[in-house]
Structure formats: structure tokens, C-alpha cells
Amino acid sequence: MLPILVALLVGTVGLVVWFFLVNVEKTALPAKVDPVNKDEGETKKAAKSSTVTSKKPSENKKKDASGTSSCLFTFKGHTGLVTHMRFSSSGRVVGTVGEDRRAIVWDLSKQPPTQALSLLLELDHAVGCAFSPDDKFLAVAMARSREIKIYPSRGAKADSPKVSFPTGHTRSINQLIWAYSGRYLVTCSEDAKEAVRLFRPSGEPIAAINPGALEVYSACVSPDSRFVSVATMQCDVRVWEVTDEPAAAARGG
């Protein structure tokens, strides 16, 4: 009886070991791949990839058609660094100035835009420009002399500005604004005091604003030309009201 039980026990253990080894072998061996099916799979993947790639140009075209990513035209006329550009309030012309001493007025009624005026400024270059509200005049801020010169936007000559006047700034002018009403111009500079100044188009000084900061970043005129705001390094924006009273032409702050 004992030999029979031993034989059964050995047989059972052998079956368990065989079953375990077979399962382990199946798990370890990689699945067989049919070469033909494998080639077909790679071909399908390649075709799918080429389909995705072919969609990209059409997607780009749609994006370009929306006008958000395409360049409509390039203003080419300067031979030096362009220091500033400004659209007129009407949107009909654009002014650009550069270190090549050029001041150019571009006519946007033609595509591509053409030069309506090209001035070679004398002995200095401009760092800012602004149009009168009616587009008839272009004001430029000079770099070294820190003067403001106003030219007719068409048919002007570089040596004969209609108006030329000093600003009184002792440091570089970083902004020039022609108020929407046309009544005055604003200059903003790096001066420690009176960094923002207002002038009539004739050159007559109206007011000097002292923002009370070591550094002034920019100035802005409200659409009704009633207020001038100034941004400074003191983490604030101060606003002045522009009046017609000579004694208090800019008050507030």
C-alpha cells in the first residue's frame, strides 16, 4: 500500500511542476509575428503618418487665411536701425524713423504701401514720431538736440520744417504724442524732473509735469485729450488734467 501512495504522490508533484514550467515558457516567449502581417502593419503606420503630415499645410493655410499669423507686407526703406513707428489716427498712413536719419511716411492706400514722403534729417536722427489728427503733419523727436520738428506729411523738405522748437529736456526723449484733439503735443523723457512736457503745435510751452519719480517709463493721452497719465518706477500711474488756463495747464497728479 505504501509504494502505491508514494507513486501517486510523485506523479502528482510531477504534473504540478510540468504545468508550472509550461505556463512560464508561454509567458517568456515573444508572440510570433507573421512577416507579411508585420510589413502590412508598418505600411499602414507609414500611410497614417504621411496623411497627418499632408494635413499640416492645409491647417497652416487656414491659419494664414485668418490673418493672425501671416505677414501682409514689409516696410523696406531704412538702412539703419528703425527707432520708432506710428500709425496715424486715421490709419491711412504710417510713419517710421531710424538711425539712418530717415523719416518716412508710408501710404497705406496702396498695396504694398508706398513712400509718400522720405526725409533725410540733417545732422541728427529721430527717436520718435507722431501725426497730427488730420494726417497733414508729421512731428519727429530728435535724438541729440532733443528738439521737435514738424513737417508736412507730403512734399516736405528736410531742411525746412514748418515748425522747429527746443523741448528743454536734458536727457533722451523716449516718447512723443500728438493729442487726439490736435491742441498739444506731449514729450516724455528720462529727466529726473519735469520729465513730461506739453507744447502747442506752434512750439509754445504749455506745461511741465514733474511725476516725482527717478524714472518715467511712458505717458499717455486720453481720447478726449483732457488727461495725461504717466507711468513711473514707483509702481503707480498718475493722471493730470490738461486745461486751457496758462497758469494751470496741467493740474493733478
Secondary structure per residue as TSV (DSSP state, phi and psi in degrees):
chain	resnum	aa	ss	phi	psi
A	1	M	-	360.0	-41.0
A	2	L	H	-63.5	-44.5
A	3	P	H	-58.7	-35.7
A	4	I	H	-66.2	-42.9
A	5	L	H	-64.8	-39.1
A	6	V	H	-63.6	-41.3
A	7	A	H	-63.9	-42.9
A	8	L	H	-63.7	-40.9
A	9	L	H	-63.3	-43.8
A	10	V	H	-63.6	-40.8
A	11	G	H	-63.4	-41.8
A	12	T	H	-63.6	-45.0
A	13	V	H	-62.3	-38.7
A	14	G	H	-63.6	-41.8
A	15	L	H	-63.6	-41.1
A	16	V	H	-64.0	-43.1
A	17	V	H	-65.3	-42.5
A	18	W	H	-61.7	-44.4
A	19	F	H	-62.1	-40.8
A	20	F	H	-64.6	-44.9
A	21	L	H	-64.6	-39.4
A	22	V	H	-63.1	-44.0
A	23	N	H	-65.5	-40.2
A	24	V	H	-63.5	-39.8
A	25	E	H	-66.0	-40.6
A	26	K	H	-63.5	-38.1
A	27	T	H	-69.4	-37.4
A	28	A	H	-76.0	-34.8
A	29	L	S	-73.7	135.1
A	30	P	-	-69.6	151.0
A	31	A	-	-67.7	139.1
A	32	K	-	-70.8	137.1
A	33	V	-	-115.4	126.2
A	34	D	-	-71.5	121.2
A	35	P	H	-53.8	-37.4
A	36	V	H	-67.5	-47.3
A	37	N	H	-65.3	-34.6
A	38	K	H	-63.1	-44.8
A	39	D	H	-62.3	-39.9
A	40	E	H	-64.8	-38.9
A	41	G	H	-63.9	-44.1
A	42	E	H	-64.3	-37.4
A	43	T	H	-63.6	-41.8
A	44	K	H	-64.5	-39.9
A	45	K	H	-63.4	-43.0
A	46	A	H	-63.5	-41.3
A	47	A	H	-63.9	-39.9
A	48	K	H	-64.9	-40.9
A	49	S	H	-63.8	-42.7
A	50	S	H	-66.4	-31.2
A	51	T	H	-66.7	-42.3
A	52	V	H	-64.0	-41.3
A	53	T	H	-64.6	-38.3
A	54	S	H	-69.1	-19.4
A	55	K	H	-78.3	-23.7
A	56	K	H	-61.4	-45.7
A	57	P	H	-57.9	-41.1
A	58	S	H	-66.1	-36.2
A	59	E	H	-65.1	-40.1
A	60	N	H	-64.9	-37.2
A	61	K	H	-63.3	-42.1
A	62	K	H	-62.3	-38.6
A	63	K	H	-67.6	-40.0
A	64	D	H	-64.7	-38.4
A	65	A	H	-63.2	-25.6
A	66	S	T	-74.7	-14.4
A	67	G	T	82.6	9.5
A	68	T	S	-94.2	-17.9
A	69	S	S	-128.4	0.0
A	70	S	-	-100.6	143.7
A	71	C	-	-88.8	119.6
A	72	L	-	-75.1	-44.4
A	73	F	-	-163.8	165.2
A	74	T	-	-123.7	131.6
A	75	F	-	-81.0	110.9
A	76	K	-	-117.4	117.2
A	77	G	-	-173.4	-20.1
A	78	H	-	-90.5	149.4
A	79	T	S	-112.9	1.9
A	80	G	S	-133.3	-179.9
A	81	L	-	-57.7	129.1
A	82	V	E	-80.9	117.8
A	83	T	E	-89.9	-23.3
A	84	H	E	-165.3	152.3
A	85	M	E	-143.9	152.9
A	86	R	E	-151.7	128.9
A	87	F	E	-77.4	145.0
A	88	S	-	-74.4	163.1
A	89	S	T	-65.1	-25.0
A	90	S	T	-82.6	-19.0
A	91	G	S	79.6	8.3
A	92	R	S	-87.6	-22.9
A	93	V	E	-137.1	160.3
A	94	V	E	-131.2	139.5
A	95	G	E	-112.1	138.1
A	96	T	E	-132.3	143.8
A	97	V	E	-133.5	153.5
A	98	G	E	-151.2	175.1
A	99	E	T	-72.0	-7.7
A	100	D	T	-82.0	8.6
A	101	R	S	71.5	13.0
A	102	R	E	-89.7	140.5
A	103	A	E	-125.1	118.5
A	104	I	E	-123.1	135.0
A	105	V	E	-106.7	124.6
A	106	W	E	-105.6	131.9
A	107	D	E	-90.2	114.5
A	108	L	T	-86.9	-1.0
A	109	S	T	-73.8	-13.0
A	110	K	S	-114.7	146.5
A	111	Q	S	-122.3	119.0
A	112	P	S	-71.3	161.0
A	113	P	-	-59.6	147.4
A	114	T	E	-114.2	161.8
A	115	Q	E	-82.5	114.2
A	116	A	E	-83.4	-23.4
A	117	L	E	-157.2	136.7
A	118	S	E	-138.1	113.7
A	119	L	E	-111.6	137.6
A	120	L	E	-103.0	100.1
A	121	L	-	-67.9	146.7
A	122	E	S	-83.4	125.8
A	123	L	S	59.9	11.3
A	124	D	S	-163.3	161.8
A	125	H	-	-120.1	162.9
A	126	A	E	-97.8	148.7
A	127	V	E	-116.3	-2.6
A	128	G	E	-159.5	157.5
A	129	C	E	-151.1	157.9
A	130	A	E	-158.3	145.9
A	131	F	E	-100.4	148.9
A	132	S	-	-68.5	156.5
A	133	P	T	-56.9	-28.1
A	134	D	T	-92.7	6.9
A	135	D	S	68.5	6.4
A	136	K	S	-81.6	-19.4
A	137	F	E	-133.6	147.8
A	138	L	E	-120.4	123.2
A	139	A	E	-101.5	138.5
A	140	V	E	-127.1	143.9
A	141	A	E	-102.8	123.4
A	142	M	E	-84.4	147.3
A	143	A	S	-75.0	-55.5
A	144	R	S	-86.6	-44.4
A	145	S	S	-77.6	-19.1
A	146	R	-	56.3	36.6
A	147	E	E	-96.6	163.3
A	148	I	E	-111.4	127.9
A	149	K	E	-121.9	135.3
A	150	I	E	-117.4	126.1
A	151	Y	E	-120.6	149.9
A	152	P	E	-61.1	139.7
A	153	S	S	-73.6	-8.0
A	154	R	S	-138.4	135.6
A	155	G	S	74.0	15.3
A	156	A	-	-82.1	159.5
A	157	K	-	-115.9	143.1
A	158	A	T	-62.8	-32.0
A	159	D	T	-89.6	4.0
A	160	S	-	-138.5	70.6
A	161	P	-	-67.4	150.5
A	162	K	S	-66.2	-38.7
A	163	V	E	-139.4	141.2
A	164	S	E	-144.9	128.1
A	165	F	E	-150.4	150.0
A	166	P	E	-77.0	152.1
A	167	T	-	-99.4	-21.0
A	168	G	-	84.9	-1.1
A	169	H	-	-70.5	144.0
A	170	T	S	-101.7	-11.0
A	171	R	S	-130.1	176.4
A	172	S	-	-59.3	141.9
A	173	I	E	-84.1	126.3
A	174	N	E	-109.1	-3.1
A	175	Q	E	-159.0	140.7
A	176	L	E	-133.3	127.4
A	177	I	E	-129.7	135.8
A	178	W	E	-104.7	118.0
A	179	A	-	-57.6	149.6
A	180	Y	T	-61.8	-29.0
A	181	S	T	-75.6	-18.4
A	182	G	S	84.3	-0.9
A	183	R	S	-78.5	-24.2
A	184	Y	-	-155.3	163.7
A	185	L	E	-116.1	151.2
A	186	V	E	-121.5	132.0
A	187	T	E	-115.8	140.9
A	188	C	E	-125.8	131.0
A	189	S	E	-133.6	-177.3
A	190	E	-	-93.9	13.8
A	191	D	-	-60.8	146.9
A	192	A	S	-71.2	-32.4
A	193	K	S	-128.8	151.8
A	194	E	S	49.2	49.3
A	195	A	-	-71.7	-21.2
A	196	V	E	-117.9	127.8
A	197	R	E	-132.1	147.7
A	198	L	E	-116.8	138.2
A	199	F	E	-136.6	148.2
A	200	R	-	-76.0	157.3
A	201	P	T	-57.6	-20.3
A	202	S	T	-76.9	-11.6
A	203	G	S	102.7	-6.5
A	204	E	-	-69.3	126.6
A	205	P	E	-67.1	139.2
A	206	I	E	-105.2	-49.7
A	207	A	E	-161.6	158.0
A	208	A	E	-125.1	128.9
A	209	I	E	-106.9	129.1
A	210	N	-	-106.5	101.1
A	211	P	-	-68.1	-12.5
A	212	G	S	73.6	32.8
A	213	A	S	-135.1	152.8
A	214	L	S	-70.5	-25.5
A	215	E	-	-141.8	132.5
A	216	V	E	-112.3	128.8
A	217	Y	E	-91.4	-42.6
A	218	S	E	-164.8	165.0
A	219	A	E	-131.2	159.3
A	220	C	E	-148.9	145.2
A	221	V	E	-111.6	134.9
A	222	S	-	-68.4	156.2
A	223	P	T	-58.6	-28.1
A	224	D	T	-89.9	4.5
A	225	S	S	63.0	16.7
A	226	R	-	-86.2	-28.6
A	227	F	E	-125.7	149.0
A	228	V	E	-122.4	123.7
A	229	S	E	-109.1	149.2
A	230	V	E	-132.7	130.6
A	231	A	E	-103.0	130.8
A	232	T	E	-126.9	176.2
A	233	M	T	-73.4	-4.9
A	234	Q	T	-87.1	18.6
A	235	C	S	62.9	32.8
A	236	D	-	-145.5	168.3
A	237	V	E	-125.9	125.3
A	238	R	E	-109.9	146.6
A	239	V	E	-123.8	134.4
A	240	W	E	-118.5	146.5
A	241	E	E	-96.6	131.6
A	242	V	E	-95.6	123.1
A	243	T	-	-118.3	172.0
A	244	D	S	-90.7	2.6
A	245	E	-	-84.9	119.1
A	246	P	G	-58.0	-34.1
A	247	A	G	-74.0	-23.2
A	248	A	G	-142.0	57.9
A	249	A	S	-67.4	-29.8
A	250	A	E	-134.4	110.4
A	251	R	E	-127.2	152.9
A	252	G	E	118.3	-150.2
A	253	G	-	116.8	360.0
